[in-house]
Amino acid sequence: MCVASLFINKNEARLRKFATLPSYQNQGLGSELLQHIISDVKKRNIEKFWLDARETAVPFYRRFGLTVEGEPFLKHHLTYVKMVLRLS
């Protein structure tokens, strides 16, 4: 139903390939998975959690405390922004 890849490098964690099947969207599953990931990252004493978000998904990630950092950029003909959650 949901998938996520988390890459940890020293004191940073990067979320990639975060998606929910369309038929399961808007049911809270992605939110639950993301909250679990953030909780796990905090337990590992990671200082910075970040991801590249589609511009249309910014409000979703803001609900979890992530903020936009830097300027928008194009990737695969879609506009993305880097979003960061500083944990220390």
MODELLER restraints for C-alpha pairs under 7 A, 6 or more apart:
rsr = mdl.restraints
at = mdl.atoms
rsr.add(forms.Gaussian(group=physical.xy_distance, feature=features.Distance(at['CA:1:A'], at['CA:20:A']), mean=5.68, stdev=0.5))
rsr.add(forms.Gaussian(group=physical.xy_distance, feature=features.Distance(at['CA:1:A'], at['CA:21:A']), mean=5.47, stdev=0.5))
rsr.add(forms.Gaussian(group=physical.xy_distance, feature=features.Distance(at['CA:1:A'], at['CA:24:A']), mean=6.51, stdev=0.5))
rsr.add(forms.Gaussian(group=physical.xy_distance, feature=features.Distance(at['CA:2:A'], at['CA:19:A']), mean=5.66, stdev=0.5))
rsr.add(forms.Gaussian(group=physical.xy_distance, feature=features.Distance(at['CA:2:A'], at['CA:20:A']), mean=4.28, stdev=0.5))
rsr.add(forms.Gaussian(group=physical.xy_distance, feature=features.Distance(at['CA:2:A'], at['CA:21:A']), mean=6.45, stdev=0.5))
rsr.add(forms.Gaussian(group=physical.xy_distance, feature=features.Distance(at['CA:2:A'], at['CA:30:A']), mean=6.51, stdev=0.5))
rsr.add(forms.Gaussian(group=physical.xy_distance, feature=features.Distance(at['CA:3:A'], at['CA:17:A']), mean=6.94, stdev=0.5))
rsr.add(forms.Gaussian(group=physical.xy_distance, feature=features.Distance(at['CA:3:A'], at['CA:18:A']), mean=5.55, stdev=0.5))
rsr.add(forms.Gaussian(group=physical.xy_distance, feature=features.Distance(at['CA:3:A'], at['CA:19:A']), mean=5.48, stdev=0.5))
rsr.add(forms.Gaussian(group=physical.xy_distance, feature=features.Distance(at['CA:3:A'], at['CA:20:A']), mean=6.53, stdev=0.5))
rsr.add(forms.Gaussian(group=physical.xy_distance, feature=features.Distance(at['CA:4:A'], at['CA:15:A']), mean=6.97, stdev=0.5))
rsr.add(forms.Gaussian(group=physical.xy_distance, feature=features.Distance(at['CA:4:A'], at['CA:16:A']), mean=6.29, stdev=0.5))
rsr.add(forms.Gaussian(group=physical.xy_distance, feature=features.Distance(at['CA:4:A'], at['CA:17:A']), mean=5.29, stdev=0.5))
rsr.add(forms.Gaussian(group=physical.xy_distance, feature=features.Distance(at['CA:4:A'], at['CA:18:A']), mean=4.25, stdev=0.5))
rsr.add(forms.Gaussian(group=physical.xy_distance, feature=features.Distance(at['CA:4:A'], at['CA:19:A']), mean=6.66, stdev=0.5))
rsr.add(forms.Gaussian(group=physical.xy_distance, feature=features.Distance(at['CA:5:A'], at['CA:15:A']), mean=5.83, stdev=0.5))
rsr.add(forms.Gaussian(group=physical.xy_distance, feature=features.Distance(at['CA:5:A'], at['CA:16:A']), mean=5.05, stdev=0.5))
rsr.add(forms.Gaussian(group=physical.xy_distance, feature=features.Distance(at['CA:5:A'], at['CA:17:A']), mean=5.68, stdev=0.5))
rsr.add(forms.Gaussian(group=physical.xy_distance, feature=features.Distance(at['CA:5:A'], at['CA:18:A']), mean=6.71, stdev=0.5))
rsr.add(forms.Gaussian(group=physical.xy_distance, feature=features.Distance(at['CA:6:A'], at['CA:13:A']), mean=6.58, stdev=0.5))
rsr.add(forms.Gaussian(group=physical.xy_distance, feature=features.Distance(at['CA:6:A'], at['CA:14:A']), mean=5.64, stdev=0.5))
rsr.add(forms.Gaussian(group=physical.xy_distance, feature=features.Distance(at['CA:6:A'], at['CA:15:A']), mean=4.66, stdev=0.5))
rsr.add(forms.Gaussian(group=physical.xy_distance, feature=features.Distance(at['CA:6:A'], at['CA:16:A']), mean=6.19, stdev=0.5))
rsr.add(forms.Gaussian(group=physical.xy_distance, feature=features.Distance(at['CA:7:A'], at['CA:13:A']), mean=5.53, stdev=0.5))
rsr.add(forms.Gaussian(group=physical.xy_distance, feature=features.Distance(at['CA:7:A'], at['CA:14:A']), mean=5.11, stdev=0.5))
rsr.add(forms.Gaussian(group=physical.xy_distance, feature=features.Distance(at['CA:7:A'], at['CA:15:A']), mean=6.49, stdev=0.5))
rsr.add(forms.Gaussian(group=physical.xy_distance, feature=features.Distance(at['CA:8:A'], at['CA:14:A']), mean=6.44, stdev=0.5))
rsr.add(forms.Gaussian(group=physical.xy_distance, feature=features.Distance(at['CA:11:A'], at['CA:46:A']), mean=4.68, stdev=0.5))
rsr.add(forms.Gaussian(group=physical.xy_distance, feature=features.Distance(at['CA:11:A'], at['CA:47:A']), mean=5.40, stdev=0.5))
rsr.add(forms.Gaussian(group=physical.xy_distance, feature=features.Distance(at['CA:11:A'], at['CA:48:A']), mean=6.68, stdev=0.5))
rsr.add(forms.Gaussian(group=physical.xy_distance, feature=features.Distance(at['CA:12:A'], at['CA:46:A']), mean=5.65, stdev=0.5))
rsr.add(forms.Gaussian(group=physical.xy_distance, feature=features.Distance(at['CA:12:A'], at['CA:47:A']), mean=6.01, stdev=0.5))
rsr.add(forms.Gaussian(group=physical.xy_distance, feature=features.Distance(at['CA:12:A'], at['CA:48:A']), mean=4.83, stdev=0.5))
rsr.add(forms.Gaussian(group=physical.xy_distance, feature=features.Distance(at['CA:12:A'], at['CA:49:A']), mean=5.93, stdev=0.5))
rsr.add(forms.Gaussian(group=physical.xy_distance, feature=features.Distance(at['CA:13:A'], at['CA:46:A']), mean=6.80, stdev=0.5))
rsr.add(forms.Gaussian(group=physical.xy_distance, feature=features.Distance(at['CA:13:A'], at['CA:48:A']), mean=6.30, stdev=0.5))
rsr.add(forms.Gaussian(group=physical.xy_distance, feature=features.Distance(at['CA:13:A'], at['CA:49:A']), mean=4.80, stdev=0.5))
rsr.add(forms.Gaussian(group=physical.xy_distance, feature=features.Distance(at['CA:13:A'], at['CA:50:A']), mean=6.43, stdev=0.5))
rsr.add(forms.Gaussian(group=physical.xy_distance, feature=features.Distance(at['CA:14:A'], at['CA:49:A']), mean=5.82, stdev=0.5))
rsr.add(forms.Gaussian(group=physical.xy_distance, feature=features.Distance(at['CA:14:A'], at['CA:50:A']), mean=4.97, stdev=0.5))
rsr.add(forms.Gaussian(group=physical.xy_distance, feature=features.Distance(at['CA:14:A'], at['CA:51:A']), mean=5.57, stdev=0.5))
rsr.add(forms.Gaussian(group=physical.xy_distance, feature=features.Distance(at['CA:15:A'], at['CA:50:A']), mean=6.30, stdev=0.5))
rsr.add(forms.Gaussian(group=physical.xy_distance, feature=features.Distance(at['CA:15:A'], at['CA:51:A']), mean=5.11, stdev=0.5))
rsr.add(forms.Gaussian(group=physical.xy_distance, feature=features.Distance(at['CA:16:A'], at['CA:51:A']), mean=6.53, stdev=0.5))
rsr.add(forms.Gaussian(group=physical.xy_distance, feature=features.Distance(at['CA:20:A'], at['CA:30:A']), mean=6.29, stdev=0.5))
rsr.add(forms.Gaussian(group=physical.xy_distance, feature=features.Distance(at['CA:42:A'], at['CA:87:A']), mean=6.94, stdev=0.5))
rsr.add(forms.Gaussian(group=physical.xy_distance, feature=features.Distance(at['CA:46:A'], at['CA:87:A']), mean=6.71, stdev=0.5))
rsr.add(forms.Gaussian(group=physical.xy_distance, feature=features.Distance(at['CA:47:A'], at['CA:86:A']), mean=5.91, stdev=0.5))
rsr.add(forms.Gaussian(group=physical.xy_distance, feature=features.Distance(at['CA:47:A'], at['CA:87:A']), mean=4.76, stdev=0.5))
rsr.add(forms.Gaussian(group=physical.xy_distance, feature=features.Distance(at['CA:47:A'], at['CA:88:A']), mean=5.12, stdev=0.5))
rsr.add(forms.Gaussian(group=physical.xy_distance, feature=features.Distance(at['CA:48:A'], at['CA:84:A']), mean=6.90, stdev=0.5))
rsr.add(forms.Gaussian(group=physical.xy_distance, feature=features.Distance(at['CA:48:A'], at['CA:85:A']), mean=5.94, stdev=0.5))
rsr.add(forms.Gaussian(group=physical.xy_distance, feature=features.Distance(at['CA:48:A'], at['CA:86:A']), mean=4.71, stdev=0.5))
rsr.add(forms.Gaussian(group=physical.xy_distance, feature=features.Distance(at['CA:48:A'], at['CA:87:A']), mean=5.76, stdev=0.5))
rsr.add(forms.Gaussian(group=physical.xy_distance, feature=features.Distance(at['CA:49:A'], at['CA:84:A']), mean=5.77, stdev=0.5))
rsr.add(forms.Gaussian(group=physical.xy_distance, feature=features.Distance(at['CA:49:A'], at['CA:85:A']), mean=5.09, stdev=0.5))
rsr.add(forms.Gaussian(group=physical.xy_distance, feature=features.Distance(at['CA:49:A'], at['CA:86:A']), mean=6.40, stdev=0.5))
rsr.add(forms.Gaussian(group=physical.xy_distance, feature=features.Distance(at['CA:50:A'], at['CA:83:A']), mean=5.56, stdev=0.5))
rsr.add(forms.Gaussian(group=physical.xy_distance, feature=features.Distance(at['CA:50:A'], at['CA:84:A']), mean=4.32, stdev=0.5))
rsr.add(forms.Gaussian(group=physical.xy_distance, feature=features.Distance(at['CA:50:A'], at['CA:85:A']), mean=6.15, stdev=0.5))
rsr.add(forms.Gaussian(group=physical.xy_distance, feature=features.Distance(at['CA:51:A'], at['CA:82:A']), mean=5.83, stdev=0.5))
rsr.add(forms.Gaussian(group=physical.xy_distance, feature=features.Distance(at['CA:51:A'], at['CA:83:A']), mean=5.48, stdev=0.5))
rsr.add(forms.Gaussian(group=physical.xy_distance, feature=features.Distance(at['CA:51:A'], at['CA:84:A']), mean=6.70, stdev=0.5))
rsr.add(forms.Gaussian(group=physical.xy_distance, feature=features.Distance(at['CA:52:A'], at['CA:80:A']), mean=6.18, stdev=0.5))
rsr.add(forms.Gaussian(group=physical.xy_distance, feature=features.Distance(at['CA:52:A'], at['CA:81:A']), mean=5.58, stdev=0.5))
rsr.add(forms.Gaussian(group=physical.xy_distance, feature=features.Distance(at['CA:52:A'], at['CA:82:A']), mean=4.51, stdev=0.5))
rsr.add(forms.Gaussian(group=physical.xy_distance, feature=features.Distance(at['CA:52:A'], at['CA:83:A']), mean=6.13, stdev=0.5))
rsr.add(forms.Gaussian(group=physical.xy_distance, feature=features.Distance(at['CA:53:A'], at['CA:80:A']), mean=5.29, stdev=0.5))
rsr.add(forms.Gaussian(group=physical.xy_distance, feature=features.Distance(at['CA:53:A'], at['CA:81:A']), mean=5.41, stdev=0.5))
rsr.add(forms.Gaussian(group=physical.xy_distance, feature=features.Distance(at['CA:53:A'], at['CA:82:A']), mean=6.22, stdev=0.5))
rsr.add(forms.Gaussian(group=physical.xy_distance, feature=features.Distance(at['CA:53:A'], at['CA:83:A']), mean=6.66, stdev=0.5))
rsr.add(forms.Gaussian(group=physical.xy_distance, feature=features.Distance(at['CA:54:A'], at['CA:79:A']), mean=5.96, stdev=0.5))
rsr.add(forms.Gaussian(group=physical.xy_distance, feature=features.Distance(at['CA:54:A'], at['CA:80:A']), mean=4.31, stdev=0.5))
rsr.add(forms.Gaussian(group=physical.xy_distance, feature=features.Distance(at['CA:54:A'], at['CA:81:A']), mean=6.47, stdev=0.5))
rsr.add(forms.Gaussian(group=physical.xy_distance, feature=features.Distance(at['CA:55:A'], at['CA:79:A']), mean=5.68, stdev=0.5))
rsr.add(forms.Gaussian(group=physical.xy_distance, feature=features.Distance(at['CA:55:A'], at['CA:80:A']), mean=5.01, stdev=0.5))
rsr.add(forms.Gaussian(group=physical.xy_distance, feature=features.Distance(at['CA:55:A'], at['CA:81:A']), mean=6.11, stdev=0.5))
rsr.add(forms.Gaussian(group=physical.xy_distance, feature=features.Distance(at['CA:65:A'], at['CA:85:A']), mean=6.29, stdev=0.5))
rsr.add(forms.Gaussian(group=physical.xy_distance, feature=features.Distance(at['CA:66:A'], at['CA:83:A']), mean=5.74, stdev=0.5))
rsr.add(forms.Gaussian(group=physical.xy_distance, feature=features.Distance(at['CA:66:A'], at['CA:84:A']), mean=5.05, stdev=0.5))
rsr.add(forms.Gaussian(group=physical.xy_distance, feature=features.Distance(at['CA:66:A'], at['CA:85:A']), mean=4.59, stdev=0.5))
rsr.add(forms.Gaussian(group=physical.xy_distance, feature=features.Distance(at['CA:67:A'], at['CA:83:A']), mean=5.17, stdev=0.5))
rsr.add(forms.Gaussian(group=physical.xy_distance, feature=features.Distance(at['CA:67:A'], at['CA:84:A']), mean=5.38, stdev=0.5))
rsr.add(forms.Gaussian(group=physical.xy_distance, feature=features.Distance(at['CA:67:A'], at['CA:85:A']), mean=6.56, stdev=0.5))
rsr.add(forms.Gaussian(group=physical.xy_distance, feature=features.Distance(at['CA:68:A'], at['CA:81:A']), mean=6.51, stdev=0.5))
rsr.add(forms.Gaussian(group=physical.xy_distance, feature=features.Distance(at['CA:68:A'], at['CA:82:A']), mean=5.83, stdev=0.5))
rsr.add(forms.Gaussian(group=physical.xy_distance, feature=features.Distance(at['CA:68:A'], at['CA:83:A']), mean=4.44, stdev=0.5))
rsr.add(forms.Gaussian(group=physical.xy_distance, feature=features.Distance(at['CA:68:A'], at['CA:84:A']), mean=6.49, stdev=0.5))
rsr.add(forms.Gaussian(group=physical.xy_distance, feature=features.Distance(at['CA:69:A'], at['CA:82:A']), mean=5.52, stdev=0.5))
rsr.add(forms.Gaussian(group=physical.xy_distance, feature=features.Distance(at['CA:69:A'], at['CA:83:A']), mean=5.68, stdev=0.5))
rsr.add(forms.Gaussian(group=physical.xy_distance, feature=features.Distance(at['CA:69:A'], at['CA:84:A']), mean=6.66, stdev=0.5))
rsr.add(forms.Gaussian(group=physical.xy_distance, feature=features.Distance(at['CA:70:A'], at['CA:82:A']), mean=6.61, stdev=0.5))
rsr.add(forms.Gaussian(group=physical.xy_distance, feature=features.Distance(at['CA:71:A'], at['CA:81:A']), mean=6.53, stdev=0.5))
rsr.add(forms.Gaussian(group=physical.xy_distance, feature=features.Distance(at['CA:72:A'], at['CA:79:A']), mean=6.33, stdev=0.5))
rsr.add(forms.Gaussian(group=physical.xy_distance, feature=features.Distance(at['CA:72:A'], at['CA:80:A']), mean=5.50, stdev=0.5))
rsr.add(forms.Gaussian(group=physical.xy_distance, feature=features.Distance(at['CA:72:A'], at['CA:81:A']), mean=4.65, stdev=0.5))
rsr.add(forms.Gaussian(group=physical.xy_distance, feature=features.Distance(at['CA:73:A'], at['CA:79:A']), mean=5.55, stdev=0.5))
rsr.add(forms.Gaussian(group=physical.xy_distance, feature=features.Distance(at['CA:73:A'], at['CA:80:A']), mean=5.32, stdev=0.5))
rsr.add(forms.Gaussian(group=physical.xy_distance, feature=features.Distance(at['CA:73:A'], at['CA:81:A']), mean=6.29, stdev=0.5))
rsr.add(forms.Gaussian(group=physical.xy_distance, feature=features.Distance(at['CA:74:A'], at['CA:80:A']), mean=6.02, stdev=0.5))
